[in-house]
C-alpha cells in the first residue's frame, strides 16, 4: 500500500501536466509582431475582458489597433494593446461554432485596411468611428463597428436580422432591409 501511494501521486501529477499542455492552442499569431484588430472590440474595461459571443460592453478598442497576442488556450486568449500596455482576456464561450483559430482570424490579423473605411459611406464611417450601429449602415460597416454577431444566434450573415448580446442578459437585434440597417431593437 505504501508503494502504491507514491505511484498514484506520480500518475496524478503526470495527468495534470497532460491536461495543462492540452489547453494550449496552436495559433500562428501568438507572439508575432504587426498584429492588428480587424474590427472594433468592446471590452468590459473594469475586468479587462472580452467574450467570443461579442458582448457589446462600453469599452472600445478601435479597428486597426496594434496588439500582441500573448497566449491562446482552449478557454481564452490573452493579448496586450500596444499603445497602452493594457492586457485583456478574450474568453471563448461554449457556443463557439468555428474552430478557435478560424474565429480569431475574424478578429485579429497581420493586415488591417483602415483606408477601406474612408471609402465607405458617411454613415458607415461615423458608426465605425464611434463603435455603434446607425440606421443606413451596410453589413460590412456593422461588422467593422461592433464585430461579428455570435454564430449560434446569427448562423448566416446573409440573414436580414443579426442578434448581438449587450451583456449576459440583454440582446440587441440589427435589422437590415436591402443590405442596410433599417432598425435596431432590444
N, C-alpha and C positions, 0 to 999 in steps of 0.2 A: 504494500500500500504506500509506503514512504517513497518508493521509486516511482510510483505512478503519478504522484503529485507534481514533481518537477517536470515530468514528461508532459503532463496535461497543461501545466503553466507555459511551457515552451510552445506547445501546439496553439494555445490561445494567443500568444504574442505573434507567432507567425501568421495566424489567421487575421489578426488585426492589421498587420502590415499589408497583406493582400488586399483587404478592404480599402485601406488608405491609398495604396497605389492604384487601385482600380477606379478611384474617384477622379483622377486626373484625366482631362480630355485633351487629346492632341488637336491643337488649333494653331495654324501657321502664323497667326498674328501675335502670339504671345511673345513679348519681349522685343518685337520688331519696332523699328523707328518709322516715322512717317505714316502713322495710322490716324485716321480721322473718323468722326461721327458722320454717318451718311444721312441722318435725319436729326431733327431736333429731339432731344431727350428731356423728359420731365421727371426729375428725381424728387424723392422725399428728401429735402435738404437737411432736415433735423437728423435723420437716420443715415444720410449719405447712401441711399439705397434706391435702386430701380428694379422693375419687375418685367419679366418676359411677356406678361399679359398687358403690359403697357398702360399701367395706371396713369391717369393724367394728373399728376401731382403738381404743386405750384411752382416748383423749381424749373429752370430752363438751362440746358446745356445746348448751345446753338449748333446747328448744322455746320459741318466742317471744322469742329473743334479738334485740336490735336490731342491725342490720348496715347498712353502707353498701357497696353494690356499686360497686367502683372501675372495673372493665372486664370485657368479655366478648369473647373471641376464639374462633376455631374450635377451639382445643385446650384453653382454660382460662378460668375466671372468677376474678377476684381480688376478695376482699371483706375488709372490716375489721369486726371485732367492736367495737362502740362502747363497751361498758363497760370493755374492757381495752386497746383500741387495737391489738390483735394483728391482723396481716394474714395471710390464708390464701389459698392457691391451691386451686381446685376443678378438678381435671383431668378432661376428658372422654375416656372410654375409646372406642376404635374400635367397640365393640359397642353403643354407644348407638343405640337404635332411634327414639326420639322426636326430633323437631327440638329443637335446643338450648333454644329459648325455652319450649317445652312441658315439657321435662324440668325446667328451672329453676323453672317455676311450681308444681311439686310441692314444691319445697324452700324457696323464698323468696316472700314476698307482702307486700301492704300491710296486711293484717289477720290477726292471729293470735288465735284464740279460746281463750285459756288457761282461761277459765271452763268450756268444754265438758269439759275434763279432769276438773274437780271433779264433774261429773255422771256420770262413768264409775264402774265397779265399783272396789272397793278394790284388787284385783289389777292392774287396768289402771293406776290412779293410781300404785301402787307401781312398776310396770315403767317407766312414763313418767318418773317422778322419777329413777329410777336409770339409765335408758337401757339397760335389759336386757329380755329376753323371759322371762316367767314362765308356768308352766303355768296355764291358765284364762283367759289374756288373750284379748281379742277381736282380730280382724284390724285394726280401727281402732287399738286400743291398741298393737299391734305396730308399725304404721306410725309412730305418733307416737313410740314408744320408740326404734326403731332405723332408721327410714326405710323407703323402698320397696325391695323386692328388685330386683336388676338385671333389666331387661326380657328380656334374652336367656336368663336362667336360669329366670325365672318369667314367661312371657308373659301369663298371666292371673291377676289377683288372686282370681278365682273358684276357683282351684286349691286343693286341700287340703294341698299341700306347697309351701312357699316356700323357695327356696335363696338364701342370702346367702354372701358371702365374708368370712372373718375377716381374711384378707390375700391376697396373690397365690397362696398355696399351700394354704390350708385353707378348707374350706367348712363351713357350718352349715345344717342343714335344720330348718325350723319346720313341724311337722305340726299340722293342725287337724282336729278332729272336732266336727261340729255348730257350726262357726264359732268354736271356742275352741281355744287351744293345748293339744294333748294330749301332745306330745313335742318335745324339742329335741335334735338329734343332730349329731354331727360327720360 
